[in-house]
Amino acid sequence: MVAYIKELIAFRELLFTWTKRDFKVRYSQSILGAAWAIIQPLSLMIVFSVIFSTFLKVPTDGIPYPVFAYTALLPWTFFSNSLSFAIPSLVSNMNLVSKIFFPREILPLSAIFVCLIDFLISVSILVLLFVWYRTPIGWNALLVPFVLLIQIVLIYGISLLASAVNVFYRDVRFVIPLVLQVWMYLSPVIYPTSLVPEWLKPFYFINPMAVIIDTYRRLLLYQQMPDWPYLGLATVMSFALLFIAYRYFKTSEREFADLI
């Protein structure tokens, strides 16, 4: 593992160059360009606000529903888009994988970094929502980068594992949209965790994304500290998954060129 990480660091310039290239290609010949990074979570926030604050009246503990929803949609959009682009990245770049030597894990990581740029662009709308609805922000928000790091580790672990499996079994690309759709409803994107029964929470928070989204809301909306036991569990699960996925990825890597 140490050798793999050293090799990845040695190819960091390729990683940054490929990320820059992917970002430009994604929005090339697009009228709105990088504004599309904002449109997706913003449009979902508008739809959710109309349905769940006007018709169904989902409780938000005093937070305006647009702010409540957008705070969760940002990390969720980052999560879902990253997996959607990172998992097929090996197969999508088959010419490079089969002809040129470089750490193959750069491809899914580059896709994640591009989605991270989209995420940072979309934060601007959240800032405007906080100003418009006069939502106060406490010092707890300083812990947000730590939560973002945990989320990136989780995404990278899933991406490495699924992208490697996708090389052997192309059914993975058809499973991704279904899994993400179900996963969203199993995470507190639309509703608060206060609606989850107490007896169910130990099972509910086995889902790392449920913990991560709840932590974002605690830090940004309610000026609360994270639920450390559950966040600790999510952190351990994310790093353990990354370790296992990385080893599996590197073990399978020697067969990629033949299969792709």
N, C-alpha and C positions, 0 to 999 in steps of 0.2 A: 504493500500500500504506500509506503514511504517513497519507493521508486516511482510509482505511478504519479504521485502528487508532484514529485520533483520534475518529472517529464512534462506534466501539464503546465507547471510554472515556467519551464524553459520555452514552451510554445505560447506564452501569454500574448506575444505580439500578433500571432496568427489569430488567436481568440478575439482580440480587440478589433483586428482588421475584418474578420469574418462577421462580427457583430455589426460593425459599421456598414458593411456591404449588405447584410440582410435587412437592416433598417431602411436603407435607401431603396432596395429592390421592392420591399413590401409596399411602399407608398409611391413608387415611381408611376408616372402617367396617371396619377390620381388628382382630381381637382381639389379635394379637401386635404389631401396629404395626411400629415400626422394628426389632424383633427379627428380622424376616424378613431383614434385611441380614446377620445373623449366621448364620442357619440354613442358607443355601445353601452357603457355603464350609465351615461346620462339618460338615454332613452329607456333603459330598464327601470331606472329610478323614477321617471315620470309615470310609467305604466303602473309600477308597484304602488306609487303614492296615490294614484287615482283609485285603484282597486282596494288596497289594504288600509287606507286612511279615510276613504269616503264611504265605501260599501261594507267592508268587513270589520273595520275599526280595530285593527291590531294594536294592542297596548304598547307604548314605547317609553313609559315612565317619564313623561313630560317632555321628551325630545321631539321636535317636529319630524314627521315621518320622512320627508325628503332627506334630511341629514342622517336620520337613523338608517335608512335604506342604503344611501350612497356610501356610508362608512363601511358597510359590509360588502357592497357590490365591488368596491375598488379591489380589495384583496381577493375576492372570489373571481373577478374577471381576470386578474393577473394569474391566478391559479389555473383556471380553465383554459385560457389562451396559451399559457406556457406549455401545458400538456398537449394541447391540440397541435402546436407547432413542433415541439421538441420530440415527441414520440415518433413521428414519421420522418425525422430529419436524416436518419441514416439511409433509408430507402430513397428519399427524395434526392440525395446527393450520391447516388450509386457510382457515378463516374469517378468522383474523388476517392471514395472508399476503396474502390477496386484498383486504382492506379497509383495513388500517391500515399506515401507514408506520413502520418501525423497521428497524434492521439485522437482516436475516434470520438472520445467523450467531449471533445470541443464542439461538435455539431449540436447536440442537445443543449449544452451549456450556453452556446451562442444564441440559440432560439429563446432561452429563458432570459438572457440579458436584454434582448430586443423587447420582450414583453415587459421587462422591468422598466425600460425607458418609457414605454406606453403608460405604465403604472404611474411613474413620476410626473408625466405630462397631465394625467387625469387628476392628480392631487390638486391641481390649480382650481378645478371646479369645487372640490371639497372646501378649499379655503374660502371661495366666494360664498358657498352655502353657510359656512360658519359666520361669516360677516353679515350676510343677509338676515339670518335668523338670530343673530346676536348670541350665538352659542359660545359660552366661555371655554377656554382651554387651560388646563392646569399643568403643573410641572410633570405630571405623570406621562405626558406626551413624549417626554425625553426617552422613554423606554420603547417607543415605537420601532426604532431601527433594530433593536434586539429581537422583537417579534418578527420583523421583516426578515431578518437573518434566518430564524427558525423556519419560516415559510419557504425561503429559497432552498434551504437544505432538504426540506420535505419534497419540494417540487423536483429538485435534481435527483433525489433518490428514486422517486416514482418514474421519472423520465428515463434514467439509465436502465432501470429494470425493464420497463415496457418497450423502450426503443430496441433493446437487444432481443426481446421476445418477438417483436414485430418483424425482425429480419427472418425468423424461422417460421412464424405463423402470421400471415398477413391479415387474419381475422381481427387482429387487435385494433386496426384502424376503424373497423365498423363498431367495435365495442366501446370505443372512447366516448362518442357523443351520448350513448345510453348511460354509461357509468357516471359521466359528469352531470347529466340531468338528474339522476337519482341522488347523487352525492349532494347536489345543491339543496334539495329538500331535506336532507339529513343534516344540514348545517344551518345555523341561525342567520340566514341571509334575509329572509322575509319577516321572521318573527323573532322575539327576544328569547333568551334562554330561560327567562322567568316562567314561560309557559310550559317548560319541560317538567314533568312531575319529579319530585325529589328522589323517589325510589328508582327512577329511570336514568338519572344524571350520571351515575358511575359508568353505565353502559354507553350513554349518549356521548360522553366526553372521551371515549376511546377513539372517536373520530378526531384526528389532530386538527382538521380544518374547523371543526366546531369550537375547539379551544382557542384557536388563533383568531377567528372572527370575533368571538366573545371578548377576547383580550383587547383587540383593537377598540371595540366599543367601550370597554371599561376605561381604557386609558384616555380616549379622545372625548367621549361624551359624558361620562359619569365621574371623571376625576377619581377613579378608584384604582387600587393596585390590582395586578393580575391575581387570579386564583392560582397561587403558586403550585400546589400539588398537581392540579390538572395541567398547568403549563409545563411543569417539570416532566410529567409523563409524556406530553406531546414532544418535548425536546428530545428526550431519550429515544422515543419511537422514531423521530425524524433522523437522528444521527445513526441509529442502528440500521434503519432502512437504507440510508446512504452507504454505509459500510458494506452491507450485504449486496446491495445492487451494484456497487462499484466492482467488487470482486467477481460477481457473476458476469458483469459487462466485459471486464478484461479477460476473463477465462473464455468467453464466447467470441471475443474479438477476432481471433485467428481464423474463424470460419466465415466471417462476414463477407469477405471478398468473393469467396466461392459461391455463396448463396445469393448475394445481391446481383 
